[in-house]
Amino acid sequence: MLNPFGSKSGLIVRSAKPFNAEPPLGQLISDYITPQSAFYVRSHGEVPRLDASTHRLRVTGRVQQPLELSMEALRQEFPWRRVNAVMQCAGNRRGDLLQVAPVAGDPWSAGAIGNAEWGGVALADVLRAAGTEDGAELHVAFNSLDDCEANGERFRFGVSIPMAKAMAPEVLLALEMNGETLAPQHGFPLRAVVPGFAGVRSAKWLAEVSVQDRPSDAEPQARDYKLFPPQVREETADWEKGLTINDMPLNAAICDPEPFADLRTGTVTLRGWAVATARQVARVDVSTDGGRNWGQAELQHDSAAPWSWTLWTMQVDLPPGEHELVVRAWDSAGQTQPALPDDTWNWKGYLNAAWHRVRVRVV
């Protein structure tokens, strides 16, 4: 099919307007670095059509010297940096929560995630050039050019991150992805990249960075992307009390074979991904009998890229019959994932990190 950007795509469309789509899971892990063409797309509104030669980034708020920077100025006036990092939607694996009870949002499988090499300049360098104030109580807001609609209101996309994260060396103002110019659906000509945080914090089509004493009051920050207890519903939610989603949890998924696949008896190679925020994935366990017995997978990780993902593989012998494959990860602090999606169900369908289960049949 043709996607809204005029090119053929093998992505699984979860929403046509705004366009949200993820790759088939086998395609997702075919490379350690996810190509732009296979990277999930999460849009909150229409994709703006921007001209890199005229686009400007404004740096405003609590700074000594407000700036207005062209894309060329960003490239020429600041050190160029590359960061290999995962980006993941806070609703990744929401489809599993739907098996417990209805939730809001697109029914993502385990493909609303990707690992890319981002190229750009450190947000911290730009903020220092503007003479930013320093303080743990400050926030850095990202204001973008995509027009969005929610709850009957139209607004420009905006989010924010704490100042401490904004000054971290891995946080970029990115102009490239995998050595290529950003595609329109991935934020051309400029986006934020905030490794370890939910993808929503990595604002696309970035127009303004504002240093301020409070989080952004834009809809995506103030009335979305918050975690609530299971007893809370939309009509009873107090947005001031919701837990703002920044850091993403330890998680893992089986990408090959696909759910309900018919396999031939004998040795089967299982493959998937695992991620841990600000820690390392230390171990990945795989079960072929629903979690009663476990074996350890082989891990592929770039030790020089702490914000990237871990790919795992494991060969198993499966006799004829039906099997429930299960995966769970452990991090360097010895922590692991909850067993069931029931344990973390929430009406927004965020942060599902339960054991990932795939049923297959061997013939």
GUKELUM-886436 format. One line per 2 residues: number of its first residue (from 1); their letters; for each residue z, x, y of N, C-alpha, C, CB. Coordinates in steps of 0.05 Angstrom, whole numbers. Glycine has a CB too. Layout:
BEGIN
NUM> a> Z,X,Y,Z,X,Y,Z,X,Y,Z,X,Y | ...
END
This chain:
BEGIN
1> ml> 0,17,-24,0,0,0,0,18,25,25,-19,0 | -7,6,47,-6,20,73,20,14,86,-30,12,91
3> np> 33,36,95,58,32,110,51,28,140,77,55,106 | 71,21,157,65,16,185,54,40,200,89,6,199
5> fg> 54,63,188,46,87,202,18,96,195,65,110,197 | 4,78,179,-24,82,174,-31,101,152,-36,92,198
7> sk> -12,109,135,-18,127,113,-9,114,87,-5,154,117 | -22,122,65,-13,112,39,14,122,32,-34,119,17
9> sg> 30,105,19,57,113,13,65,102,-14,76,103,35 | 80,118,-29,91,108,-54,120,99,-51,89,130,-75
11> li> 129,96,-26,156,88,-22,161,59,-30,164,91,8 | 186,53,-38,194,26,-45,204,13,-20,216,26,-68
13> vr> 191,-7,-10,198,-20,15,222,-39,11,174,-36,27 | 243,-34,26,267,-51,25,267,-71,48,292,-34,26
15> sa> 253,-65,69,251,-84,92,225,-77,106,276,-81,111 | 209,-98,112,184,-93,126,187,-91,156,164,-115,119
17> kp> 206,-105,167,210,-104,196,240,-108,202,193,-126,210 | 254,-87,210,244,-60,214,237,-47,187,264,-43,229
19> fn> 220,-27,187,211,-14,163,232,4,151,185,2,168 | 241,-3,127,261,13,112,251,16,84,289,-1,113
21> ae> 250,41,74,238,46,48,250,72,36,208,48,50 | 250,73,9,260,96,-5,240,104,-26,288,91,-17
23> pp> 240,130,-35,222,139,-55,231,131,-83,218,169,-54 | 213,129,-103,222,127,-130,239,151,-137,197,125,-150
25> lg> 260,146,-154,280,167,-158,268,192,-171,302,157,-174 | 249,189,-189,237,213,-201,222,229,-181,218,204,-223
27> ql> 209,216,-162,195,231,-141,214,244,-122,177,211,-125 | 237,232,-117,257,242,-98,266,270,-106,281,224,-97
29> is> 270,275,-132,281,301,-140,260,320,-152,303,297,-160 | 235,314,-147,214,332,-157,214,359,-143,187,318,-153
31> dy> 226,360,-119,229,386,-105,257,388,-93,208,388,-82 | 267,413,-91,293,417,-79,292,409,-50,302,447,-82
33> it> 270,415,-36,266,406,-9,248,381,-10,252,428,9 | 257,360,2,243,334,2,221,333,22,263,311,6
35> pq> 196,330,14,174,328,34,178,304,52,147,326,19 | 167,306,76,169,283,95,157,258,82,154,290,121
37> sa> 136,261,67,123,237,55,140,223,35,97,246,43 | 160,238,23,177,227,3,205,222,13,178,245,-21
39> fy> 209,225,39,236,222,51,240,193,58,239,241,76 | 264,183,52,270,155,59,267,149,89,298,147,50
41> vr> 260,125,95,257,117,123,278,95,129,228,106,129 | 295,100,149,314,80,158,309,75,188,343,88,153
43> sh> 299,51,194,293,44,221,311,20,229,263,36,225 | 320,20,254,335,-3,265,318,-20,283,360,7,279
45> ge> 294,-11,290,276,-26,307,248,-15,304,286,-25,336 | 232,-21,324,204,-12,324,203,18,330,187,-28,345
47> vp> 184,31,317,180,60,322,166,64,349,163,73,299 | 179,77,368,166,82,394,144,102,392,187,91,415
49> rl> 123,98,407,100,117,408,104,135,432,73,102,410 | 111,160,426,119,179,447,100,203,448,147,189,443
51> da> 98,215,472,81,238,477,99,262,481,62,233,502 | 97,282,463,114,306,465,110,321,491,109,324,442
53> st> 86,320,503,81,335,527,95,323,551,51,336,532 | 102,298,550,115,285,573,144,277,567,99,261,582
55> hr> 152,279,542,179,270,535,199,289,546,181,268,504 | 222,278,555,243,294,566,270,285,554,244,290,597
57> lr> 288,305,551,315,300,542,334,304,566,323,319,519 | 350,284,572,369,287,594,397,293,582,370,261,611
59> vt> 411,311,594,439,317,587,457,309,610,442,348,580 | 474,290,605,489,277,627,519,275,620,477,249,634
61> gr> 533,261,638,561,256,632,579,277,643,566,252,603 | 599,284,627,620,303,636,610,332,632,646,299,621
63> vq> 590,339,648,579,366,648,577,376,677,551,366,635 | 578,402,680,576,413,707,548,412,719,586,442,707
65> qp> 528,415,701,501,416,710,483,398,693,490,445,710 | 479,373,701,461,356,686,434,369,682,458,328,699
67> le> 422,365,659,396,377,652,375,356,646,399,396,629 | 350,364,651,327,348,641,308,369,629,314,331,665
69> ls> 304,367,603,290,388,588,265,377,575,308,400,568 | 243,391,578,219,384,563,222,395,535,193,396,577
71> me> 204,386,517,205,396,490,198,426,489,185,380,472 | 180,434,507,173,462,509,197,479,519,149,466,528
73> al> 212,468,538,236,482,548,257,486,525,248,467,571 | 260,465,509,278,468,486,270,491,468,280,442,470
75> rq> 244,493,463,234,514,446,237,542,458,205,509,438 | 232,544,484,231,570,497,257,580,508,211,568,520
77> ef> 275,562,515,300,571,529,324,573,512,305,551,551 | 322,565,487,345,565,469,338,578,443,356,537,464
79> pw> 357,591,429,352,604,403,343,583,383,376,619,393 | 322,589,368,312,571,347,330,574,322,282,577,341
81> rr> 336,551,311,354,551,287,341,534,265,382,541,294 | 347,540,240,339,524,217,364,518,200,317,538,201
83> vn> 367,494,192,389,485,176,379,469,153,410,469,192 | 385,477,128,378,462,104,401,441,100,374,480,79
85> av> 394,416,102,416,396,100,406,369,89,428,391,128 | 424,356,75,420,329,65,423,309,88,439,322,43
87> mq> 407,288,88,411,265,104,412,241,86,389,261,126 | 432,223,91,436,201,72,445,176,88,457,208,51
89> ca> 434,154,81,442,129,94,470,121,84,421,106,88 | 486,109,101,513,100,93,511,78,73,528,91,118
91> gn> 488,64,71,484,43,52,471,52,26,468,21,64 | 467,78,23,455,88,-2,470,77,-26,454,119,-2
93> rr> 455,68,-47,466,57,-71,480,30,-67,486,76,-84 | 473,16,-45,484,-11,-39,477,-30,-62,473,-21,-13
95> gd> 454,-26,-75,446,-44,-96,467,-47,-118,421,-35,-109 | 483,-26,-124,504,-28,-144,527,-46,-134,515,-1,-150
97> ll> 532,-46,-108,553,-64,-98,545,-93,-99,560,-57,-69 | 519,-98,-98,509,-125,-101,514,-137,-128,479,-126,-95
99> qv> 518,-120,-148,525,-130,-175,554,-141,-176,521,-107,-195 | 570,-133,-156,598,-143,-155,599,-169,-140,616,-122,-142
101> ap> 587,-169,-116,587,-193,-99,567,-189,-77,616,-199,-87 | 557,-210,-64,538,-206,-42,548,-188,-20,530,-234,-31
103> va> 530,-173,-8,536,-155,14,513,-157,35,540,-125,5 | 519,-148,59,498,-148,80,482,-122,78,512,-150,108
105> gd> 457,-124,87,441,-99,89,420,-97,67,458,-75,88 | 403,-77,70,381,-72,51,392,-63,24,361,-52,62
107> pw> 380,-72,2,390,-66,-25,381,-39,-35,381,-87,-44 | 389,-17,-21,381,9,-29,389,16,-58,394,30,-10
109> sa> 372,30,-72,379,43,-97,392,69,-90,354,47,-115 | 387,91,-105,399,117,-99,380,136,-85,408,130,-125
111> ga> 359,124,-71,339,141,-59,340,142,-29,312,131,-67 | 360,130,-16,363,131,13,377,157,20,379,107,24
113> ig> 365,179,11,376,206,15,353,226,12,399,212,-7 | 356,249,24,336,270,22,348,296,32,310,263,37
115> na> 335,318,24,344,345,32,321,359,45,355,361,7 | 325,366,71,303,379,86,312,404,100,292,359,106
117> ew> 293,420,108,298,443,126,292,434,154,282,469,117 | 312,431,170,308,421,197,306,444,217,332,402,206
119> gg> 287,443,235,284,464,255,288,453,283,256,476,252 | 302,468,299,307,460,326,327,479,340,318,432,327
121> va> 342,468,359,362,484,373,389,471,369,355,485,404 | 410,488,371,437,478,367,445,460,390,457,502,364
123> la> 455,437,384,465,419,405,486,434,422,477,393,393 | 503,450,409,524,465,423,512,483,445,540,481,404
125> dv> 489,496,439,477,513,459,468,498,484,453,528,447 | 457,474,479,448,458,501,471,447,518,431,434,491
127> lr> 492,439,504,516,429,518,529,452,534,536,418,498 | 530,476,523,541,498,539,524,505,563,543,523,521
129> aa> 498,502,561,480,507,584,485,487,606,451,506,575 | 493,463,598,499,442,618,528,445,629,495,415,606
131> gt> 543,464,618,571,467,627,588,444,619,572,470,657 | 587,437,593,602,414,584,632,419,586,595,408,555
133> ed> 647,398,591,676,400,589,683,402,559,690,375,602 | 707,413,554,716,417,527,741,401,523,721,447,520
135> ga> 743,388,500,767,372,494,764,356,469,774,354,518 | 785,355,453,783,341,427,780,311,431,808,346,411
137> el> 787,301,455,785,273,460,757,264,468,805,264,481 | 739,283,473,712,276,482,694,268,460,701,299,498
139> hv> 672,255,467,651,246,448,624,253,460,654,216,442 | 605,257,443,577,262,452,560,239,442,566,289,441
141> af> 549,224,461,533,200,454,503,208,454,538,178,475 | 489,196,435,460,199,432,447,172,440,452,208,403
143> ns> 430,173,460,416,148,468,386,152,463,420,143,499 | 375,132,449,347,135,439,329,114,451,347,132,409
145> ld> 303,115,443,283,98,456,272,76,438,260,115,464 | 285,72,414,276,50,397,291,25,405,281,57,367
147> dc> 275,3,409,286,-23,415,294,-37,390,265,-40,431 | 319,-47,389,330,-59,365,339,-87,371,354,-42,354
149> ea> 344,-102,350,355,-129,354,375,-135,332,332,-150,352 | 398,-146,340,419,-154,321,436,-175,334,437,-129,313
151> ng> 444,-195,318,461,-217,328,449,-231,352,489,-206,336 | 422,-233,351,408,-247,373,405,-232,398,422,-272,378
153> er> 413,-207,399,411,-191,423,393,-167,419,439,-181,432 | 379,-159,440,362,-135,439,376,-112,454,334,-141,451
155> fr> 373,-88,444,386,-65,456,372,-40,448,416,-64,448 | 377,-18,462,367,8,455,388,21,436,362,26,480
157> fg> 377,35,416,394,48,396,412,69,409,377,60,373 | 437,70,400,456,90,410,479,93,391,466,83,438
159> vs> 488,118,388,511,125,371,525,149,384,503,131,341 | 547,157,372,561,181,383,575,195,360,581,173,405
161> ip> 583,220,366,598,237,347,621,250,363,580,258,333 | 643,257,350,664,272,364,654,299,374,688,275,345
163> ma> 666,308,396,659,333,408,661,356,389,675,338,433 | 682,356,372,686,378,353,662,381,335,711,373,336
165> ka> 651,359,325,627,360,308,603,368,325,622,333,294 | 600,358,349,577,365,366,575,395,371,579,350,392
167> ma> 597,408,372,597,437,378,595,454,353,622,445,393 | 594,441,329,591,456,304,563,468,302,596,438,280
169> pe> 560,492,292,534,506,292,512,492,276,537,534,282 | 519,476,257,499,463,240,485,439,253,511,454,214
171> vl> 497,429,275,486,405,288,463,412,306,508,390,304 | 440,400,302,415,408,315,404,385,332,395,417,295
173> la> 389,393,353,368,377,365,342,386,352,368,379,397 | 332,370,334,310,379,316,283,369,326,315,370,288
175> le> 263,388,325,235,381,331,218,384,306,225,399,353 | 229,396,285,213,401,261,228,393,236,204,430,259
177> mn> 213,387,215,223,380,189,207,395,168,224,349,184 | 219,413,153,204,429,133,182,445,145,193,411,111
179> ge> 186,455,170,166,471,183,144,456,195,155,491,164 | 145,429,195,124,412,206,136,396,230,113,393,185
181> tl> 118,388,247,126,370,269,137,345,256,102,364,288 | 158,334,268,170,309,258,148,287,257,193,301,275
183> ap> 147,273,235,130,249,234,142,227,252,127,239,205 | 125,208,262,136,187,279,160,173,266,114,167,285
185> qh> 158,166,240,180,151,228,205,167,224,171,140,201 | 203,194,228,227,211,225,237,221,252,220,234,207
187> gf> 227,210,274,239,216,300,223,231,320,263,230,295 | 197,235,315,180,250,334,184,239,363,151,248,326
189> pl> 187,257,383,185,286,380,212,300,377,171,297,405 | 235,285,379,261,297,380,282,279,367,269,305,409
191> ra> 298,291,350,320,275,339,345,293,337,313,263,311 | 368,280,333,392,295,326,393,298,296,417,280,337
193> vv> 405,319,286,411,323,258,440,331,256,392,345,245 | 456,314,243,485,318,241,493,321,212,501,295,255
195> pg> 490,345,200,496,348,172,524,339,164,492,377,164 | 525,327,140,551,317,130,558,290,139,572,336,137
197> fa> 548,280,161,553,254,172,532,234,161,554,254,202 | 539,208,162,520,188,155,495,190,172,533,160,158
199> gv> 472,184,159,447,187,173,445,173,200,425,177,155 | 459,151,203,458,136,229,466,153,252,476,112,227
201> rs> 483,174,248,491,191,270,469,210,279,516,207,262 | 449,214,262,427,232,269,405,216,283,415,245,243
203> ak> 410,209,308,393,191,323,365,202,326,405,185,350 | 345,184,322,317,191,325,307,183,353,300,177,303
205> wl> 283,194,360,271,188,386,290,192,409,259,159,386 | 304,215,408,326,220,426,317,224,455,342,244,417
207> ae> 330,210,474,323,212,502,346,223,519,315,185,513 | 371,219,510,393,227,527,417,235,509,402,204,546
209> vs> 430,256,518,456,265,506,476,263,528,454,294,494 | 498,248,523,518,243,544,546,251,534,518,213,552
211> vq> 559,268,549,587,275,543,605,255,557,593,305,552 | 623,243,541,639,221,552,667,220,539,625,194,549
213> dr> 685,205,551,712,204,541,717,182,521,731,201,564 | 696,169,511,699,147,492,674,147,474,703,120,506
215> ps> 676,135,451,652,132,434,631,115,448,659,121,407 | 607,116,439,586,99,449,593,70,446,559,105,435
217> da> 586,54,466,591,25,464,566,10,455,600,14,491 | 545,25,446,521,13,436,527,-2,410,498,34,432
219> ep> 511,-22,403,516,-39,380,520,-23,354,494,-58,377 | 502,-4,347,505,10,322,532,25,319,483,29,318
221> qa> 543,34,342,569,48,341,593,29,342,570,68,364 | 591,9,359,615,-8,364,617,-31,344,613,-19,392
223> rd> 595,-41,333,596,-65,316,579,-61,291,586,-89,332 | 579,-37,280,565,-32,255,575,-6,244,534,-32,259
225> yk> 567,0,220,574,26,207,604,31,208,559,49,220 | 619,10,200,648,13,197,656,2,169,663,-2,220
227> lf> 676,14,158,685,7,131,710,-11,134,692,32,115 | 709,-34,118,730,-53,119,742,-57,91,720,-80,130
229> pp> 767,-66,89,778,-72,63,763,-95,49,808,-79,66 | 767,-98,23,751,-118,8,757,-147,16,756,-115,-21
231> qv> 780,-152,27,787,-180,35,774,-189,61,817,-183,36 | 763,-169,76,752,-176,103,723,-185,99,753,-151,121
233> re> 715,-205,114,687,-215,115,677,-214,143,685,-243,103 | 651,-219,147,639,-217,173,654,-234,193,610,-225,172
235> et> 661,-259,185,673,-277,204,702,-270,211,673,-305,193 | 715,-252,195,742,-244,201,744,-215,210,759,-248,177
237> ad> 722,-201,212,722,-172,218,731,-167,247,695,-159,213 | 751,-149,250,759,-139,276,747,-111,279,790,-139,280
239> we> 726,-108,295,711,-83,296,727,-60,307,687,-87,313 | 749,-66,321,766,-45,331,782,-33,309,785,-56,353
241> kg> 786,-47,286,802,-38,264,786,-26,241,819,-60,254 | 759,-29,242,743,-18,221,743,13,222,714,-28,223
243> lt> 741,25,199,740,54,197,712,64,203,749,64,169 | 708,79,225,682,89,233,672,108,212,683,103,260
245> in> 647,104,203,636,120,181,623,145,193,616,104,164 | 634,168,188,622,193,195,616,210,170,640,209,215
247> dm> 637,223,160,633,239,136,625,222,112,659,255,129 | 607,232,96,598,218,72,614,228,48,568,222,68
249> pl> 618,210,28,635,216,5,621,232,-16,646,191,-7 | 636,244,-34,626,257,-58,610,236,-74,649,269,-75
251> na> 586,243,-84,569,223,-97,550,237,-115,554,206,-75 | 539,222,-134,519,233,-153,503,209,-164,532,249,-176
253> ai> 478,216,-173,461,195,-184,443,206,-205,444,182,-161 | 435,189,-224,415,195,-244,388,186,-233,422,181,-272
255> cd> 369,204,-232,343,197,-222,321,195,-243,334,218,-201 | 326,209,-265,307,209,-288,323,211,-313,286,232,-285
257> pe> 320,191,-331,301,169,-332,310,146,-313,298,158,-360 | 290,128,-308,295,105,-292,310,83,-307,269,94,-280
259> pf> 323,65,-294,336,43,-307,317,27,-325,349,24,-287 | 327,20,-349,313,4,-369,288,17,-380,306,-23,-356
261> ad> 287,44,-378,264,58,-389,265,57,-419,264,88,-379 | 242,57,-431,239,59,-460,233,89,-467,217,40,-471
263> lr> 250,101,-482,248,130,-488,243,134,-518,273,145,-479 | 231,156,-524,227,163,-553,251,178,-563,201,180,-557
265> tg> 258,174,-588,281,187,-600,277,218,-599,285,178,-629 | 300,231,-596,299,261,-595,312,271,-570,271,271,-597
267> tv> 304,295,-562,316,308,-538,304,296,-512,311,338,-539 | 322,288,-494,314,277,-469,327,293,-446,322,247,-467
269> tl> 311,299,-426,322,314,-402,330,294,-381,301,334,-391 | 356,294,-374,367,277,-353,368,294,-327,395,266,-360
271> rg> 361,281,-304,361,296,-279,371,278,-257,332,306,-272 | 383,291,-236,392,275,-214,402,293,-191,414,257,-222
273> wa> 416,281,-172,427,295,-149,457,290,-147,413,286,-123 | 471,309,-133,499,306,-127,503,318,-99,517,320,-148
275> va> 522,306,-84,528,316,-57,559,315,-53,514,298,-36 | 568,333,-35,596,334,-27,596,343,2,613,354,-45
277> ta> 611,329,19,612,336,48,633,357,53,618,310,64 | 625,379,65,643,400,74,657,414,50,664,390,93
279> rq> 649,407,26,659,421,2,635,426,-16,681,404,-13 | 639,440,-38,618,445,-57,620,426,-81,619,474,-67
281> va> 597,419,-92,597,406,-118,604,426,-139,569,392,-124 | 627,423,-152,636,443,-172,627,437,-200,666,445,-170
283> rv> 623,411,-206,616,404,-233,603,376,-233,641,404,-252 | 585,372,-252,573,346,-256,576,339,-285,543,345,-246
285> dv> 589,316,-291,592,307,-318,572,285,-324,621,296,-322 | 562,285,-348,543,264,-357,552,253,-383,514,276,-359
287> st> 550,227,-385,557,213,-410,534,197,-420,582,195,-406 | 530,195,-446,508,179,-457,519,154,-471,492,195,-477
289> dg> 546,150,-469,558,127,-483,576,111,-464,574,136,-507 | 568,108,-439,583,91,-420,608,104,-409,590,66,-433
291> gr> 612,129,-413,635,143,-401,658,149,-421,646,126,-379 | 653,145,-447,674,151,-466,675,181,-472,669,136,-492
293> nw> 651,194,-473,650,223,-478,632,235,-457,639,229,-507 | 638,260,-450,624,273,-428,614,301,-436,642,275,-403
295> gq> 592,309,-423,583,337,-424,577,347,-396,558,339,-442 | 574,373,-393,570,384,-366,541,391,-361,588,408,-361
297> ae> 530,384,-338,503,389,-331,500,417,-319,492,368,-312 | 475,427,-320,468,452,-306,462,445,-276,444,466,-319
299> lq> 471,462,-258,469,456,-230,450,475,-216,497,458,-217 | 435,464,-196,418,480,-179,427,476,-150,388,473,-183
301> hd> 436,497,-138,446,495,-110,441,521,-96,476,488,-109 | 434,520,-70,430,543,-54,456,550,-40,407,539,-33
303> sa> 469,572,-49,495,579,-38,494,585,-8,507,602,-53 | 470,592,2,467,598,30,462,572,47,444,617,35
305> ap> 462,549,34,457,524,47,479,504,41,429,512,39 | 503,507,53,526,491,46,523,461,52,550,501,60
307> ws> 504,453,68,500,425,75,478,412,59,494,422,105 | 467,426,40,445,415,23,457,402,-2,425,437,15
309> wt> 440,390,-18,449,377,-42,449,396,-66,433,352,-48 | 460,386,-88,459,399,-114,441,382,-133,487,404,-126
311> lw> 421,394,-145,406,381,-165,417,389,-193,375,388,-163 | 417,370,-211,429,376,-237,410,367,-260,456,362,-241
313> tm> 412,380,-282,396,373,-306,414,375,-331,371,390,-309 | 407,359,-351,422,361,-376,404,350,-398,449,345,-375
315> qv> 403,365,-420,388,356,-443,406,343,-463,372,380,-456 | 398,320,-473,415,305,-492,397,295,-515,430,282,-479
317> dl> 409,292,-538,395,279,-561,404,250,-563,401,295,-587 | 385,232,-561,391,204,-562,380,191,-587,380,190,-537
319> pp> 396,179,-603,386,165,-627,375,138,-618,409,161,-648 | 361,124,-636,350,98,-630,372,78,-621,334,87,-653
321> ge> 365,60,-603,384,40,-594,386,40,-564,411,45,-606 | 405,24,-554,410,22,-525,432,41,-517,416,-7,-517
323> he> 429,54,-494,449,74,-485,455,69,-455,439,103,-489 | 480,72,-448,488,72,-419,493,100,-411,513,53,-414
325> lv> 475,111,-394,478,138,-383,496,136,-358,451,151,-377 | 514,155,-355,532,155,-332,535,183,-321,560,144,-341
327> vr> 537,185,-295,541,211,-282,564,209,-262,516,221,-268 | 580,231,-260,600,233,-240,602,262,-232,628,223,-251
329> aw> 609,267,-207,611,294,-196,640,301,-190,594,298,-171 | 646,326,-190,672,337,-181,667,357,-159,688,350,-205
331> ds> 685,357,-139,682,376,-117,701,400,-121,686,363,-90 | 700,419,-102,715,443,-104,745,439,-100,705,463,-84
333> ag> 753,415,-91,782,408,-89,791,393,-114,787,391,-64 | 774,391,-134,782,377,-159,781,347,-157,808,386,-167
335> qt> 767,336,-137,765,307,-133,740,297,-146,766,300,-103 | 741,272,-156,718,260,-168,714,232,-157,721,259,-199
337> qp> 695,217,-169,687,191,-159,701,168,-173,657,188,-162 | 703,145,-160,714,121,-173,696,112,-195,719,98,-153
339> al> 707,100,-216,692,92,-239,674,68,-234,710,86,-262 | 683,49,-218,669,24,-216,663,17,-186,685,1,-228
341> pd> 640,4,-181,635,-4,-153,655,-25,-143,607,-16,-151 | 668,-39,-162,689,-59,-154,711,-45,-138,701,-72,-179
343> dt> 715,-19,-143,738,-5,-130,734,-1,-100,741,22,-144 | 709,-1,-91,704,5,-63,686,-16,-50,692,32,-59
345> wn> 684,-40,-63,666,-61,-52,675,-68,-23,667,-86,-70 | 656,-72,-6,661,-81,22,637,-98,30,666,-58,41
347> wk> 641,-117,48,620,-137,54,596,-124,68,632,-158,72 | 599,-101,80,576,-87,92,560,-71,72,585,-70,115
349> gy> 571,-66,49,557,-51,28,555,-21,33,530,-62,24 | 575,-9,46,574,19,53,589,36,33,586,23,81
351> ln> 580,61,31,594,83,18,600,78,-12,620,89,32 | 580,67,-26,584,64,-55,582,92,-68,563,45,-67
353> aa> 604,101,-79,604,127,-92,615,125,-121,621,147,-76 | 613,101,-133,622,98,-160,604,113,-179,624,68,-167
355> wh> 614,117,-204,597,129,-224,570,115,-225,611,128,-252 | 549,130,-226,522,118,-227,515,113,-257,501,136,-213
357> rv> 507,89,-263,501,81,-290,472,72,-293,520,58,-299 | 459,81,-314,431,74,-320,429,67,-350,412,97,-313
359> rv> 419,43,-355,415,34,-383,387,40,-392,421,4,-385 | 384,51,-416,358,58,-427,357,49,-456,351,89,-425
361> rv> 333,47,-467,330,41,-495,313,63,-509,316,13,-499 | 323,72,-531,309,92,-547,296,79,-571,328,116,-555
363> v> 270,84,-574,255,72,-596,242,94,-614,233,52,-585
END
